[in-house]
Amino acid sequence: MSILDKFKLNGKVAIVTGAGQGIGKRVVLAYLEAGAKVVLAALDDDNLSNTAAEFESQFPGCTMPFACDVTSQSSVDALIEATVEHFGRLDIGVANAGVVTMNGLDKMDLDEFERIQKVNVSGVFLTAQACAKRMIEQGEGGSIVVTASMSGTVINTPQKIGHYCASKAAARQLAKAMAVEFAEHNIRVNSISPGYIMTELVEPLTDLHALWKPQIPMRRLGKPEELMGLYLYMASDASTYMTGSDVIIDGGFTTV
């Protein structure tokens, strides 16, 4: 098998949460182009419906949308059941759903703090756990990829997102713990920590762009498309000895 063949996902089935837009949408595209069938999971909204329709027109029969609340165990369990019922198996799980607000820790109430942790930490736990359970049942291993953030390594400024930084640090460590526990089942767990990426949610924050760019050695924000290769690598047989790793992809931001 050639090295390029190892990046192919033919015959594999993936779940991607937070798939309606942004990074999740590009991950779905990467996996579809590599030959996988993909379940697009997100809260039930126009983004999910429109994205699912777009991909179905390009890759007929290879996608399925599923409205899922990653903070609900019953919803996540239903996602796994629907995936297996529709496509027959599960090989790749991407815990990508996440949220952020901008509010100082001195002004934040407990509800806001806990809401971020519930999506960004508990949501990762529930998604990855449910995927792992199914992979263990199948007995053929699998790959789980967690979207963390460079915010789990550094504290961003000038925006005040301490609750987000805490949640992404927890998600990164959770991925490492799962990597150790699931290794005996040949299930690999890795995380990706993007820096400032020009997603649909970040694009309107032009005032912040001007403050961020001088802090980035490459002097620009990243594009969602620039993450696709890394997500594909972690999901594919090109990375079969990689587990428990966190890869920062941030234009050099955290190196200075």
RAJO-V942297 format. One line per field, one symbol per residue. psi: psi as a letter, one per 20 degrees, with the letter a starting at -180 (. if undefined). burial: I if it has 16 or more other ideal C-beta (glycine too) atoms within 10 Angstrom, else O. A space follows every 10 residues. Layout:
psi->???
burial->???
This chain:
psi->prhhhhiqkp iqpqpoqkih abggghgggg hghijrpppo prqoahgggg gggghhhhmp jiqpqpopoi iohhgghhgg ghghhgiirp hpponipqrq ropqhiiprh ggghgghggh ghhgggghgg gggghgghkj aappppocqi iihrpqqiqo lhhggghhgg gghgggghgg hihijkpqpr qpnqbopmrh hhgilhhhgh hggiiphikr qrqhhiighg hgghhrjiki joqjqpopnj jjgji.
burial->OOOOOOIIIO OIIIIIIIII IIIIIIIIII IIOIOIIIII IIOOOOIIOO IIOOIOOOIO OIIIIIOIII IOOOIIIIII OIIIOOIOII IIIIIIIIOI OOIOOOOOOO OOIOOIIIII IIIIIIIIII IIOIIIOOOO OIIIIIIIII IIIIOIOOII IIIIIIIIII IIOIIIOIIO OIOOIOIIII IIIIIIIIIO OIOOIOOIOO OIOOOIOOOO IIOIOOIIOI IIIIIIOOIO OOIIOIOIII IOIOOO
